[in-house]
Amino acid sequence: MRQMLLKTFYFLFSLSVGAFQFLNLYYIDVGLTVSQVGVLFAVGPLVMIIAQPLWGMLTDYWNAPRMTLLVMTLGTAATALFFPFSYEFTSLLLLNVIYFFFQSSVQPIADGTALAMLKDRKDFGKIRLWGSFGYAVGVLIVGEVLDVLGLHVMFILHSCFLVMALIFALKLPVKMAAKRRFRVREAVGLFKNPAFVLFLLFSFLVHLTVHSNNAYYGIHLENLGASVSLIGVALMIKSILEVPFFAMSGILMRRFSYRILLSSVAVIYACRWLVLGYSHALQVLVWSQIFLSLSFSIQYFASAAYVDDITPPRYRATGQTFYWAVSFGLGGLVGNSLAGWLLKVVDIHVMYQISTIVSLVAILFLWIRPKQIGYDR
C-alpha cells in the first residue's frame, strides 16, 4: 500500500513538472529577451539556496514531512495560477521568487520521506521511475495541448496535477517518532563531513552544465525549426527511457560503488554535451536525449541514496535539501548566469563544448579519498 501511494505521488507530481517544462517558451512568447529568460531561470536556483535548507530543517525539527509537503504544494499551485496574468519582466521575477520558495523543496522532502519508508534504500529507483513516467506523459500530452490551446494553459494543468499529487501525499503512512533532538549547529555541521563536501563539489560542477542545458535546450531546438510538439517529444524521450534505468537501480547499486556510478554519470553527460556542441541536425539533437536519460537516472538514485547513507538519521531531510540547494540551487544560479553571459559572446555550440570539459573535471572530486566511513559503500 505504501509503495503504491509513493508511486502515485511521484507520477502525479512529475506530471505537474512535465507540464511546466515549456516555461522558457512562454517567456519568449510574451516578449522577453534571451538575457531576461536567463535571469528568471537564475532566480529560482537563488531562492532554492535559502528555501531548501530552511524547509529541510523545519521538516526535521517538526518531524512532520506531510505538513511541510501540504504547505509547499498548496503554495506552489496557488502561485502558478498568477503566471498567465503576468507579461512584464518585473512581475514574472516576483512570481518566480514566490513560486520557487514553495516548489523547490517538495522533491527533496519527498525523496527523504520515501527513503525513510523503504526497508532498503536500493529500492528507491523502483519508486522514482514512476516520476519519470509521469514526466514523460506530462511533456508529451501537454505539448500537444499547448500547440492547440496556447502556452498559458500549462499553468492551470500544472496546478491541477499538483493538488492531485498532494491528496496522495497526505495519505502516506509516515511513522511519527517521538520528538527528536535537533540542533542547527549539528545540522550545519554536515559540511564538516569531507565525503559530503567533496560530493557536493562534484554535484555543483555537473549541475552547472545541466542547468545551462535546461534553460536553453528548448530554445535551441526552436531556433533550428522545431515545433513545441517536437520539443515535447524530445523531453518525453528523456523521461520515458529513465524508467528502465531507474528499474535497474537496485542491481547497479549492489554491483558498483557510489564513486563508479557517479563517475559514469559525468562521462555520459560529457558525451551528450559533445554531441550538442558539434551537431546541427534536429534528429540527432532530439535523440541525444538518450544520454541525458541514462546520466540523470543514475545520478538521481545514486545521489539520493548516498546522501541518505552518510547523514545521521535525524538530519536526513536536512542533508537532502542541502544537496539540492548546492546542486540545483547554487549550481542552477551559477549555471544559468554563466550560460546567459556566454551566449552574448559565443555561439551555443561553444557553450556545450565548455560543458563537456566541466563535466569531466568534476570527476576528480569523486576520487579524492576523505577519511570518512561509508564513502566506498
Secondary structure, DSSP 8 states (H G I E B T S, - for coil): -HHHHHHHHHHHHHHHHHTTTTHHHHHHHTT--HHHHHHHHHHHHHHHHHHHHHHHHHHHHHT-HHHHHHHHHHHHHHHHTTGGG--SHHHHHHHHHHHHHHHTTHHHHHHHHHHHH-S-GGGHHHHHHHHHHHHHHHHHHHHHHHHHH-TTHHHHHHHHHHHHHHHHHTT------S-----HHHHHGGGG-HHHHHHHHHHHHHHHHHHHHHHHHHHHHHHTT--HHHHHHHHHHHHHHHHHHHHTHHHHHHHS-HHHHHHHHHHHHHHHHHHHHH---HHHHHHTHHHHHHHHHHHHHHHHHHHHHHS-GGGHHHHHHHHHIIIIIIHHHHHHHHHHHHHHHS-HHHHHHHHHHHHHHHHHHHTS--S-TTTT-
